[in-house]
Amino acid sequence: MTISILQDYIQRMKDLNRSPRGNNRYAPHKPFLLLAVIELIKRNEIDGNRIPFSESLITLFKKYISLTPGWNPTIYNPFFRLQNNGFWHLYPIALRDSPPSSNNQLQCVGAYAQLDDDLFTILRVSEYQEIFRQT
């Protein structure tokens, strides 16, 4: 892995917090989902590059989202929409075309995501986990 790859992912993380409408509004749902993923990797609950749509993920997402009063998005939206950022790959492939309407829908089909291999490798290193958490 090169420094430029690390810098590229850091910049992508910085860009996650922007509203998709381009109106500079705070949009924390994607970063909070990734914070939950980083925590699960740190706990070794995710040890391979497969991020299941699980109760652990939902619980951690809720923990992080509670830090923003008045903001209560559902987890299934960022779980689906992160694929638009190019490093989050949603499975089964049939889910990629239409947004889910509930957590239950994702759980019933056994939904999971994979990160780019380089990003997953980076997030397994504790020093880099902290850099991404701070970002």
C-alpha positions in Angstrom: 0.0 0.0 0.0 1.2 3.4 -0.9 0.7 6.8 0.9 -1.3 8.0 -2.1 -3.8 5.2 -1.6 -4.2 6.1 2.1 -4.6 9.7 1.3 -7.2 8.9 -1.4 -9.3 7.0 1.1 -8.9 9.8 3.8 -10.2 12.3 1.2 -13.1 10.0 0.4 -14.0 9.8 4.0 -13.9 13.6 4.3 -16.3 13.8 1.4 -18.8 11.5 3.0 -20.1 14.1 5.4 -21.6 16.3 2.7 -25.2 16.2 1.7 -25.8 14.6 -1.7 -27.8 17.7 -2.7 -24.6 19.8 -2.6 -26.1 22.3 -0.2 -23.3 21.9 2.4 -25.6 20.4 5.0 -24.3 18.0 7.5 -25.1 14.4 6.5 -23.7 12.0 9.2 -25.3 8.7 8.3 -22.6 7.3 6.0 -19.7 8.3 8.4 -21.6 6.9 11.4 -22.1 3.6 9.5 -18.4 3.5 8.8 -17.5 4.3 12.4 -19.6 1.2 13.3 -17.8 -0.9 10.8 -14.4 0.3 12.1 -15.5 -0.6 15.7 -16.6 -4.1 14.6 -13.2 -4.6 12.8 -11.4 -3.4 16.0 -13.4 -5.9 18.1 -12.6 -8.7 15.6 -16.3 -9.2 14.9 -15.5 -8.5 11.3 -12.4 -10.5 10.5 -12.7 -10.9 6.8 -13.8 -8.4 4.1 -17.5 -9.2 4.6 -19.7 -6.8 6.5 -23.0 -8.4 7.3 -26.1 -6.4 7.8 -26.3 -7.6 11.4 -27.8 -6.6 14.8 -24.3 -5.6 16.0 -23.9 -3.2 13.1 -27.4 -1.8 13.7 -26.7 -1.3 17.4 -23.4 0.5 16.8 -25.0 2.7 14.1 -27.7 3.7 16.6 -25.0 4.5 19.2 -23.2 6.8 16.8 -26.3 8.4 15.3 -27.6 9.2 18.9 -24.6 11.7 19.1 -26.5 14.0 16.7 -29.7 15.1 18.4 -32.7 15.4 16.1 -31.1 13.2 13.5 -32.6 9.7 13.3 -32.0 8.2 9.8 -32.4 4.5 9.3 -29.4 2.3 8.7 -30.7 0.7 5.5 -30.3 3.9 3.6 -26.6 4.5 4.2 -25.9 0.7 3.9 -27.4 0.9 0.4 -26.1 4.4 -0.6 -22.5 3.9 0.4 -22.1 2.0 -2.8 -22.2 5.3 -4.6 -18.9 6.2 -3.1 -17.0 3.6 -5.0 -15.4 1.6 -2.2 -18.5 -0.1 -0.7 -19.8 -3.1 -2.6 -23.3 -4.4 -1.8 -24.3 -8.1 -2.0 -26.3 -9.9 -3.2 -25.9 -8.1 -6.5 -29.7 -7.8 -7.0 -29.7 -5.3 -4.1 -27.5 -2.8 -6.0 -30.3 -1.5 -8.2 -33.1 -0.6 -5.9 -33.0 0.9 -2.4 -34.3 -1.4 0.4 -37.4 -0.3 2.2 -36.6 -1.8 5.6 -33.9 -3.4 7.8 -35.9 -6.6 7.6 -35.6 -6.7 3.8 -31.8 -6.6 4.1 -31.7 -9.2 6.8 -34.0 -11.6 5.0 -31.7 -11.7 1.9 -28.5 -12.0 4.0 -27.2 -8.6 2.7 -23.6 -7.8 3.3 -21.0 -5.4 1.9 -17.4 -5.6 1.1 -14.9 -2.8 1.1 -12.2 -2.3 -1.5 -9.4 -4.7 -0.6 -7.0 -1.8 0.0 -9.4 0.0 2.3 -10.1 -3.2 4.3 -6.4 -3.8 4.7 -6.0 -0.2 5.9 -8.8 -0.5 8.4 -7.3 -3.6 10.1 -4.4 -1.5 11.3 -5.2 0.2 14.6 -3.2 3.4 13.9 -5.2 3.8 10.6 -8.5 3.1 12.4 -7.8 6.1 14.6 -7.0 8.3 11.6 -10.2 7.3 10.0 -12.3 7.8 13.1 -10.9 11.3 13.5 -11.5 12.1 9.9 
